[in-house]
Amino acid sequence: MTASEGEDDYFDDEMDMALGDAVDMPTFSQILEMDEPGDREFSSSIVFGFFDQVEETFASMDKAVEAKNLEELSSLGHFLKGSSATLGLVRVRDGCEKIQRFGKLENEDGSSEPNADLCLERIKEALAAVKTDYQVAESRLREFYKAEGGLDA
């Protein structure tokens, strides 16, 4: 094993510890591989752009909950599921999948659930959990980028 390979292993272990279970490291590492050596500008632009996107999507979801618009909630859940999966935010992704299903009047397993009020209550619960999971992931990612190069967190 060369010195650089050992350093990469150490760096991977450090990242795993810093990001914990909030981020799927194999997925997130694919984003990091697109960076120039020693420069996290590319990946940070993707991650920080995602943060903005999430805040806007959460605001839209809150409005859709108020309006009891299950179809819109399903669509927004689908949208956020995809972008969170790209970064490896598996808890956020999984919660958004629940929102998507409940918005389609489905149970978590995809079976039909005709009670719209029940689905809306499930969406409220899932959305609260997604927001909490997102806050954990966002905090850890901001700390990671701050440590990586003093990027504004």
CORCOR-V989576 format. One record per run of one state. SS is the DSSP state (a for helix, b for strand, c for the rest). FROM is the first residue (numbers start at 1). TO is the last residue. If there is no record, write none. Layout:
ss=[SS | SS]
from=[FROM | FROM]
to=[TO | TO]
This chain:
ss=[c | a | c | a | c | b | c | b | c | a | c | a | c | a | c | b | c | b | c | a | c]
from=[1 | 3 | 23 | 25 | 33 | 36 | 37 | 39 | 40 | 41 | 67 | 70 | 88 | 90 | 104 | 106 | 107 | 112 | 113 | 116 | 150]
to=[2 | 22 | 24 | 32 | 35 | 36 | 38 | 39 | 40 | 66 | 69 | 87 | 89 | 103 | 105 | 106 | 111 | 112 | 115 | 149 | 153]
